[in-house]
Amino acid sequence: MRTKGYLLRQGLALFAATLVTLFLIAVIWEFWLEAQAFRLLDWGPPPDFDTASRWRFILTCTGFAAIAMIVPGCLCLRLIWRLRHRYRQLLAARARSNHLAQHDGLTGLMNRHYFMTRLHARLSPLLEQTALLVIDINAFQSINDAYGNTAGDYALRRMASRLNRVRAVGDPLLGRLGGDEFVVALTGALSPRDILDQAQSLQRQVQQPLVCGSGRVTLEATIGIAIAPLHATSADQLLAAAYDAMHDARSRGERIRLQESCLSQAQQEDLQRAQRLRQALDHGEIVPFYQPVVSLSNRETVGVEILARWQHPERGLVPPDEFIPLIETLGLMPEMTRHLLDTAMHDSRQWPGARFLAVNITASYLEDQSFTAQIAALLEAHAFPADRLEVEITENVLIERLDIVQQNLNRLHGMGVHVSLDDFGTGYSGLYHLARLDIDKIKIDRSFFDAEEIRQDNLVRLIIAMGRSLGMAVVAEGIEEERLAERLAQQGCHLGQGYLFGRPMPANALYDHLVSRVHETVNP
């Protein structure tokens, strides 16, 4: 934010520069340009003024110009200063509004909504242990009854200040849930002993004598503790578990109680898999494999589809069916897709020829407002041509939020990226989407090739004819037999993909495959 002194200095500098410019213009006019202008315009002889008169004219004009600039300049500076002051007031009001929306007005601690939002962010994804301590002040209503609500408010403020002074282990969050209930979240590698010691420190702060009105009171607190992921995996579940522990402690006459009921064995195994998968993504264990897409007319490889594989250090290659659903459940699909695209664009630099990259985009990523910006950033970072990138979407993805999907697809087309409709015919409204959206290519699902031969020919022939009439390329997936590939080529299908042309393979194997195909073409 610029200071008033800065604005004043800038204003004076502008004033001085303008004044000097006007002075120089007047000097040039009087002593040189005036005679030239009179001769050029044929106005007759120029006025015959002596040098002193000309200097008086120059100084008079400059002085009037200075006066003419000072008054509006001062008014402009005053206006700018007022606008700056109002803008500062607006920013301060906005900051106060945001603070009031996120913090308790009485104690200044985080309110319930904001605390739960922060807690949810810590637990998603769940990589570290988080302990939640719910603190309930016992018999707090007696202060309001004996000394009034003002004394009760004062007591709550004092309690918040004391709890805030406790030197917490881990990374603490402190909030007020409402009434006389407070909550503390501790994240880090904490043992049960560390957590219990922290609870006892909070208990001692509550037990310190408190001056209320003309008397002194000593309060007690009941603390319930729950730990994620031992007792829960989500913020709401963790809070409920801590509440249960607090109620159990109160019913048993205890002051501090750790939740006893843990997650089931199956839930703990799911949690461990989620944590392991998160680590795999961070360590680069999830890598792209590539399956060739060929032109059915000449069997030339024109592109590849990017497929995710997990290279587990102990289990080896993990098939996608075992981890892709969990990736999407954890909300990691956008991050994984960006990682796969980043690696694939880097790998493509080594391949002979210019082949397209096709990547499948899920609903969670396609509906992201920053989706197109992230794709554009990847294209720019690798100098990868946008017309060589193909985004594959499924019919079921489009049904959920067609408006947002349509906006993102339009932006992609504006960048030059191609869009294909995957698994065509397996969803609910493929024709509706073809009419509404700008699709470049449709992919016939492999399930159409499992039907009886007559029905297969009729259905596939119909889809191919429809795609060609709409000006779309048609791709057949799951081709495993030469006879099927030949029949599809005769029916007018443009592209094919399947084990007949190549299984999904790592980057080095794809490079060897492409080089061998090039050699076969050169030396048939």
N, C-alpha and C positions, 0 to 999 in steps of 0.2 A: 504494500500500500504506500503510495507516494505521500511525502510529508508536505505541509504547507510551505516550508522553506524551499523545497524542491520545485514546487509549482511556481513560487515567486521568482526563483532564479531562472527558470525556463521562460517565464513571461518577460522578464527584463532582457534576457538574451534575444528573444524574438523582437522585442521593441527596438533594441539597439541595432540589430541587423537591418530591420526595415527602415529605420531612420537614416542609417548610413547609406543604404541603397538609394533612397529618395534624394539625399544630399548629392550623391555622385551623379544621379540622373540630371539634377538641376544644373550642376557645374558643367557637365558635358553639353547640355542644351545651350547654356548661355555663351560659352566660350568656343564652341565648335559646331554643334549640330544646328543651331539657329540659322546661321548664314547658309549652310548647305541646304537646309529645308526651303529657305526663301528662294534660292536660285533654282532648285529643282522644281518647285511648284510655281515659279514665275510670279512671285508676289511683289516683285520689285526689290529695291534695296532694303536690307535689314535695318532695324532701328539702331541709331548711333548713340549707344549709351557708353558712358565712361566705365572704367573698371570698378570704381567704388559703387556706382549705381547697380551694376550687375551683382556684386557681392551682397549688397543690401537686399536685392530681390531674392537671391539664393537663400540667405539666412532667414528672410521673412517667410518664404514658402516652407522651409524646413521646420521653422518654429510652429507655424500653423498646423503642419502635418503632425508634429509631435503632440500638440494639444488635442488634435482630432483623434489620435490613437490612444492617448492616456485615459480619457473618460470611458470609452467602450472597453478598453483593456481592463481597467479596474472593475467594471461591471462584470466582464467575463470571468475574471479571477474570482470574484465574489460568488458568482453563480456556480463555478466549478467547485469551489470550496463547500458551498452548501450541498451540492449534489453528492460530493464525497462524504460529507457528514451524514447525509440521509442514507447513503449506501452502507456506511458502517453501522448505522442504527438497524438497517434491514438485516445485515448479516448477523448482528448480535441478537436480534429478535428471533431469527431463524435458528440460531444456535440454542437459544433458551427454549424455543419450542421443541426442538429435537431432544434436548435434555429432559424436558418435562415429559415428553412422550415415552422416554426410555427409562426414566428414573422416578423413584418414589418422591413425591413432593414433600413429605415430612422428614424423611431420614437422608435423602440424597443417594440412597443405594439403588441398584438396578431394580426395576419393578419386575413383577412375575413374567410378563410377556417378553421383555427384553432379555431377562435372565435365561428363560427357556430357549430363546432364539440362539443365544451364545452357547448354551449347553448343547443344543442340537448340532451346532457347527463343530463343536469339539468331538462329538460322537460320530460324525459322518465325514469321512470314514473313521472307523474305530481302530486306531493304531496304538493308542496308549491307554493305560488304566486311568479311570476317572472315579473318584470317590465323591459322593454327594451326602452332605450332612444337613439334615433338617433340624432346626433349633426352635423349640416351643417354650416360651417363657411361662412357667407355672404360676397360676393364681394372679395373673397380671390384672384381671378385672378388679381386684381388691384395691389397687392404686386409684383407679378411676372412681370407685365407690367412696373411698376415704378422702381423697384429695382433689378430685375433680378431673375432668378430661384434659385440662391444660397441663396438670402435673403428669398425667399419663402420656401425653405427647412429648413432654420433656424427657420422661423416662425412656421412651422409645428412641429419641434422638441420642441420648446418652448411651444406650445399649448398642446402637449402630456405630457410634464412635469407638466404643470399646472393642467391638468385634473387628472393626477395621484396623485397629492397632495391633491385633495379634499377628505375630510373625509366622506366616503360614509357610508350610512346605509345599513343594510343587508350584503350580501356576494357579493361584486362587481366583475364584469369582465369588463375590458376595452380593446377596440381594435380599429383598424383603418380599415374602410371598403374600403378605397381608396380615392385618391384625397384629398379633404378637409373635408371628412366625418369621424366622429368618432362615436363609439357606446359604451354604458354602459349598463350592465345587473345587476339588483339588485334582489336578492332572499331573501325572508323572509316574516314575517308578517308585511307588510307595508300598511299603509293607503294611500289614494290618496293625503292627505296633506303632508305626508312624502315624497312621490315621487315628488310632485311639489316643495317642499323645496329643494330636492336634485337637481332638474333641475335648480332652480334659483341659487344654489351655483355654478353649472357648468357654467351657463351663466355669473356670475360675474367674474369667472376666465378668460373667453374668452374676456371680456370687458376691462380687465386691459391693459394699454398702452404697446405697444411693440416697441422696438427699431429696426428699419430696415434701414440699411445703415446710412445715415446722418439724418434721420427723425424718428419721432414717429408716430405710427398709432394705431388707436383704432378699433377693430373688433367687429362685432356682430355675434350672432349665432341663428339659428332657431332649435328648439328642438321638435321632435315628440315623443310621448310616447304611448306605447301599453302595455297591461298587460295580461299575461297568468295566469289563463285560461279565463279571462273575454272576451278578444278579439280574442284569438287564442289558439290552443293547440299544435302546432308544431313550431319548430324554424323558418322555412321558412315563415309560416303564420304570426308569430309574427313580424318578420322583415318587411314583406310587410305591416302589419298594422301600424307599427311605421313610415315607409316611407310615407304612406298615410296621417298620422297625421302631419308629417313634411311638406309635400306639401300643405296640407290644411292651416296650419299656415302661410306659405309663401304667399299663394294667398290671405289670409285675412289680411295680415299685422301684424300678431301676432308673438311673439317670442317663446312661449311655447304652445303646444296644446296636449291634451289628446285625444286619439282615442275615438270616440263616438259610432261607430257601434259595437255592441256586438254579441256574438254567438247567434244563434237561440235558442229558448226554448228547442228544441229537442237535439241540440248539448250540451247545458248546462246539460241536464238530463243525456246524455250519459257520459259526463265528471264526473258528480257526481257519477254515477254507477261505473265508472272506479276507482275513488278514494276510494269509499267504498269497492270495491273488493280488492284493494291493501291493505287496512287496515285489511280486513278479513283474508287475507293470512298472514299478519304480526302477527295478534292476534291469529292465530291457529283456526279460525272458519271453515276453509275448512278441513274436516276430511275424512279418508278412511272408506268406507263401503265395505263389503265383500259378494260376491255371491259364493256359493259353486259350485264346479265342481266335478261331481261324475263319478265313473266307471259304465257304463251301465250294465256290467255283474253281479255285486254284489251290486250295489247302495252304495258303500262305498265312502265317501267324500275324494278325493285324493288331492284336492287343492282348492284355492279360487282366484277369480279375484278381484283386487283392483279397486274400483269405487269411484269417488270424489263426496262428498256431502257438501253443504254449510249449516252449522248450524247458521242461522241468528238469532240474539238475539230477534228480533221483529217478523219476518215473519215465524220463525221456519225452517223446512227443505226445502231448495231451490233445485229444481231439476237441474241436470247438464245442461240441454238444455238452461237454462237461464243465465248461467255464463261461461261455458266452451268456447264458441266462443269468448267471450270478453277476457277471460284469454289468449287465443292464440293470439288475436289481440294486446294485450298489451305486448306480449313477455314474459309472466310470466309462461308459461307452464313448462319450465325446472325447475324453482324454485318450482312450485307446485308438480311436479312429484317427485322431491327429498324429499319434505316434506312428501308426501304420503308414499313413500317407507321407509323412516326413521321411521315413525310411525308404519307402517305395520310390519317391521322387529322386532320392539320392542314388538308389540302385539303378534306376533307369538310365543314368548317364553312361553306364558301361555297356548297355545293350546296343547291338547293331540295328540301325533303322529307327524310324519314328513310330512307336506303337503306343496306343492309348492305354491308360490305367483306369480300370473300373473299380469302384469301391462302393460297398453297400452302406447306406446311411439309415440309422434307426430313427424312430419317432422322437426319442428324447433329444437327439442331436438336431434333427431337421426342424424342430419347433423352437430351437434356441435362437434368440434374436441376434446373437453374435456369430451365428454359424457361417454366413457368407463372408463376414470380415475375416474370420479365421482361415477359411479356404483361400481367400485372396492373399493373406499374409504368407501362407505356405507356397503358393504359386510364385509370389515375388521373391521369397527367400531362395528358392531353387531355380529361378528363371525358367520355370516349367511352363510350356505353352498351355493356355487354358483350354484350347480346342482338343488337347490330348487327354483331358481329364473327363471321366464319365461318372456321374453320380447315379447309383441304382437305388430305387425306392420301391417298396412293396405296396400293393393295393391297401392292405390293412393299415399301413402307416398313414395313408392319405385320408382315411375316413374320419379320424379323430378330430383334427383341427385343420380343415382344408384351407381356411383363409390364410393362416400363417405360413403353411406349406407353400401355398401359391405365391405369396410374396417372396419367400426365399428362393423358390425356383425361378421366378422372373429375374431376380438379381443374378442368379447363376447364369442364366441365359445372356443377360447383359454383359457378363464377364467373358462369355464365349464357352462356358462349360456345358457339356452335353448331359442330358437327363434320360435315363431309361427306366421303364416300368418293369420291375422284376416279378417273377411268378405270376405272369398274366393269366387270368382265368381262374385263379384259386380264391380270389377275394369276392366281395359282394357287389362292387360297383365299378368294374374295370372300364366299361364303356363310358360311364359318366365322367370318370377321371380323364379319359382320352379326349373327351369333348371340352372339358374345363381347363386342362393343363397343357402346357406346351411340351409334349413328350417327343423325343427324337428317336427312341428305339423301344421296342417291346421284346421281352424275353419269354418264350414259351416254356412253361414249367415242365419238368421231366415227367410229371404224373400223366400228361397227355399221351406219352409214349408207352404207358403200361396198359392202355385199353386194347380191345380187340383191333385187329389190323384195319378193318373196314371203317370202324368208328374213328380210329386214330387218323386215318387219311382224311376223312371228311372234316373233322374238327381242326386238324392242323392246317389243311388246305384253306379253310375258312379264315383262320387267324392270319395266315400269311397274306391272303388276298386283301383282307381288311387293312393290315399294316401297310402294304404297298400302295393301296388306294389313298391312304392318309399321308403318304410320303415319309413313312417311318421305316427304318431298318428293322429287320426281324432276326432274332437270335434264338436258336434251339439249344436248350440245356440238356445235359444228361445223355449225350450221344455216346454209345458204347459199341455200336456195330456199324460196319462199313455199309451194309445194305440200307440202314436207316439214313446215313449221311447222304448217300446217292439219291434216295427218294426225296429227301428234303431239298436237295439242290435242284432237282427236276421241278419241284413244286414252286420254286422261286424264293426259298429261304436264303437270306444273305449270309448269315454267320452261324457258326456252330461251336459248341463247347462241351467237353466231356472227356472221359477216360480214353476214348479212341484217339484223341489228339494230344493228350498229355494229362497226367495227374497233377494236383497241386504240388509245387516244388519250391525249394529255397532259391535265393537269388543266383547263387553260383551254378546250380543245376539248370536254371532257366537260361543263363548265359550260354552254357554249353549246348542246350537245346536249340537256341536261336542261331548260334554259329553253325551248327550241323545242318540246320535247314537252309541257311544261306549257301553252304557248300554244295548241298544237294541240288539247289536251284542252278548254281553256276556250272556244276559238273553232273548233269543228270545221268 
